[in-house]
């Protein structure tokens, strides 16, 4: 997992003053979740320690008023 953000200073003024941009990525290497032979739940992976969604990337922009 990788996450990075940057906050623009309010001293610069302009419309980016006090704005924060962020970029995040989950499961960057696109690894499969760990296998678990869960005969009780009938699920073939460890749902507490793995996620089936694969790689996801997000971008956000927040602005203080």
Buried (B, 14 or more C-beta within 10 A) or exposed (E): EEEEEEBBEEEEEEEBBBBBBBEBBBBEEEEEBEEBEEEEEEEEBEEEEBEEEEEEEEEEEEEEE
